[in-house]
Amino acid sequence: MNVENIEKIFHVYEKDREYYKFSSINEDDGRLLNNEINKIRYVIDVYLYDTKSKDQKKLAEYKYERELKFSDDTKNEDKELQIINEDDQKLLNAEFRKIRKLVDKHLLGKPDIEEIFDVYNFLKNNNFSNDIKSMDEGDTLQNKDFSEDMVKDKKLLNDVFQQISYVIFRHLLDIPEDEKIFNKYKENVQISSFSTSMNNGDKKLLVDEFDRIKHIINSHLFNGRKTLEVFEKYIEERELNFSNNMSEKDKKLLNDKFCEIRKTIDNFLLNEPRIQTKETFSEKMDSKDKELLMSYINNFDNKIHNIRNDIDNYILNKV
């Protein structure tokens, strides 16, 4: 930690703003790396040196453009220039994300941006449609006779999850506004939107869950009127019990998606992280002790919810 050496490095950082011209990689990848360096530099300049006025667009790009998408051989017109191989791409992405984590935590005061971005990618990238190629004979939802209905159902689910994901992360990551997606989000999902081959009970479960989640988002982000009954169901009904007609793979995928959406809403919109009590006790604990503790926790939660309900009822009645 030589002081003279540190001062020298800081001086080089401030003065050396040259565009890096890499000798062995193509122009697109060179531009990609330079842009990434410049985005990080900009945030450091603003928050550490206070040398520039804040450009919200640049700060937003720093938040949501978190993955370097390198070129590949299919788009490489100049074969003399080397393509960065897959392993090196992973190394570069990992290294830049380490730097971003430090900048997030120590300059922005938001160590959770990386976590938010990971959830954003998980919710944005659905794989319902890919399941059609690996259907098991015999399942109602996985039977090849219903492949067209499955395509319709899974496209609908893809679209709705992406709409919800967009609205949440538009707020959290300052993603550019997309009027088309937002207008689709405002349309309610109806039972009739699903195909006739899907079980009616499963349709209702999905529609009700989407309604609850959208209600929470709307009341929090768009000042929508809060309905206590919906909030209570959102809090209490945490797992969807689909029918046996749905494949186990689809059940797990859907519950995982809804779980991630709820966790994101709880942690980052409502600022009320939910404790996963079922996973907090070790296997060594006596089952009766677990039951006693769970009973105590549930009673305590109920009391808090009742107090909140009383407050909410009083405030809502006055509005």
N, C-alpha and C positions, 0 to 999 in steps of 0.2 A: 504493500500500500504506500509506495513512494509518492510523496506529495508532488514533487516536481514532475514525475512521469504522468501522474493523473492529470495535472494541469496541461501537459503537452497533448495528451489524448483528447481532452475536452476542446483544446484549441483546434486540433485537427478536425474534430467533429463539426465545430462551428464553421470552419473555413472550407473544408473539402466537400463541395457539393457537385462534383463532376458527375456527369452521366457515365455510368460504367459500361465500357464497350468490351464485351467478352469475346475472346478470340475463337472459341471452339463451339459455341452454341448458336442456334439460329436467332434471328432478330426478334421474333415473337416472344421467345422465352427470356431473352435479354431484357426486353421491355417489361415483361411481367415481373422480373426480379427487381428492376429499378423502381417500378411503381410501388412494389411492396416496401422497399427500403424508404421511399419518399413518404408513404403513408405513416410509417412508424416515426420517421424523423419529424413529420409535421406535428404529431401529437406531443412528442417530447419537446419540441420548440415552444408550443403553446403553453404547456403546463409546467415545464421546468424553467424555461428562460423568459416566458411571457413576452416573446419578441413579436408575436403576430396576433392579430385579432382573430377570434374564433370563426372559422368557416364551418357552419353546421353540416354542410354537404360532405366536406372532407372528413369531419369527425364521424359522420354516419357511415361513410365508406369504410373507415377503419374498423367500425363495429361489426358490420355484416359481411364484408368481403374478407373472409378469414381463411380461405383455402386457395392455394395457388393451383390453377388449372393449366398444366404445361401442354405443349403441343405433342403430337405423336407422329409416327412415320407416315401415316396416310396423308397428312397435311404438309409434309416436309418436301418442298419443291427443290430446295438446294441440298442435294445429297452429300455435298462436301462438308456441310456443317453438321455437327453431332447433335443428336437428340438426347436429352437428359433421360437416363434410364429410370425405370420404375422405382428401384431402391433409392437412388439419389433424390428422386422427387419426394419420396416419403421422408427422407432425412431433412431435406430443405423445409418441407412443410412443418415437420416437428420442431426444427430449430427456430423458425420464425414464430411459431405458436408459443414457444418458451419465452421468447423476447416479449411477445404481446402480453403474456400472463403477468410478467414483471411490470410492464408499463401500465396495464389495467389496474393492478393492485396498488402500486406506489404513486402513480400520477393521477389516475382517474378515480381511485378509491372504490373500484368496482371489480373485485376479483371474480365475480360470478359471470362476467361477459362470456368467457369460454364455455362455461356450463350452459348458459342460455343458448349459445351458438350450437353446441352439440345437440341439445334437445330440438332446436329449430331444424337441423338436418334430419334428425330421426323422424320428426313429424311430417316434414316436407316430402321425404323420400319413402313412399309407401310401396309395398310389393304385393298388393292384392292380385293385380292382374297376372303376375308371373305364376301364381299358384295353379292357373288353369292347365298348364302343361303337365303338372304332376298330380292330376286328379286320381283319387282312389275310386275304384268301382264300388257302387252300392250306396255311397253317401248321397243324400238328396242334393246337397249343395255342391258335391264333387262329382256328380254323375255327368258323363259326357253328353247325354241327351239334353241337358240343361245348360250347355256351354254358352249359348247366346244370352240367356237370362243372367248367368254368372258374370258375363262381361258387363252387362248393364248395371248389376248390383255393385260390382267392384269398382267400376268407373264412378258411380255415384259416391261411394265411400271415399275413393281417392279424392274426388273433387271437394267434398265437404271437409275432410281432414285438412286439405291444403288451404281451404278458405279460412278455417278456424286458426290454423297455424299462421297464415299471413296476418290476420287481424291482431293476434297476440304479439307477434314479433315485429309487426309494423310499429307497435308501441315500444317494445323493449329494445329493439336494435335500430330503430329509425330507418327501416327499410323504405325505399321509395314508394310513393303511393301508386296503387294500381286500382283504378276506378272499376274496371271490369270484375276483378276478383271480389272487391268489396260489395258491389251490387249483387253478386251471386250469393255472398255470405248473408245478406239481408233477407234472402228468400228462405222461408221455413221449409224444412224437410218433411214431406208428407208420407204417410204409410203407402199411398198409391204410387209414390216415386220408385218404390222397389218392385221387383218382378213378382209375378204370381207364384213362382216356384219357391220363394222364400217363405218360411214359416211365419204365420201372422204374429205369433208371440215374439219372435225375434225382431220382426219389423217394429213392433211397438217399443221393445226395449231400446232399439237404436234411435228411434225418433224421440223418445222421452229423454234419452241421455244427451242427444244433440241439443234439445230444447233447454235442458238444465244448464249445460255448459254455456250456450249462447246467452242465456239469461244472466248468468254471473258476469260474463264478459261485458255485455251491454250495460248492465247496471253500474259496473265499475269504470269502464272506459268511455261510455257514451251517455252517462247520466240517465240511464233508463230507470223506470220505476221499479223498485225492489219488491218482489213478492216473497214473503217469509216462508211460505209453504215450499216454494221451489228451492230456496236456500237450504232449508232443513233436509230435503231429499238429496240435494247435492252433497251435503255433509255426511249423511247417514248411509246412502246407497252407493257403496264404493266398488262393487263388483257386479257385473252383469251375468246373470245365470241364463245363458242361451239354451235352446232346446237341443236334444240329441240329434236333430236333423242337420245341425251345423257341424262341420268337421272340427276336430280338436285343434288343428292348426289355425283355423280361422278364429275360433274362440279365443285362443291365446293371443293371437295377433291383435284382435280388436280390444281385448282387455288391456293389453300392454299399451296400445295407443291411447286409450282413454285414461289410463293411469298416468302416463307422461303428461298429457294435457292438464289433468287435475293437479299434479305436482307442480307444474309450471305456474298455473293459476294461483295455487295456494302459496307458493314461495315468492313469486315475483309480482303478482297483481294484488293479492289479498294480504301478503306479508304474514301469513299464518301457516308455517310449515306443519304438515300433519305427521304425527309420530306413527311409524309402522310398528305398532305394539306387538303384533304377532311374531315379529322377527327380533325383538329386543331381548327376549329371555333365552337363556342357554338351555340346552337339552338336559343339563344336570339338575335343573331346578325341579322340585317336586310339582306334579301337575296340580295338586290342590292349592299350593302357594301361588301358582300362575293364575288359577281361577280367581283367588281372592284379590290378587293385585289387579287383574283385568277388571273385576267387578268394581273395585275402588276407582280405577282410572275412568271407567265408563260413567260411573255416578258423578265423578268430579266434572267430566266433560259435559254431562247433561245439565248440571247446575249452571255451568258457564253459559251454555247455550240458552238456558231459560232466562238468565239475567239479560243476555244480549237480545233475546226475543222481546222481553219486557221493554227494554230501551228502544228497540226498533219500532215496536208497536206504538209507543208513545210518540216518537218522532214522526213516524209515517202518518199517524192520525192528525198531527198538527200541520203537516204539509198540505 
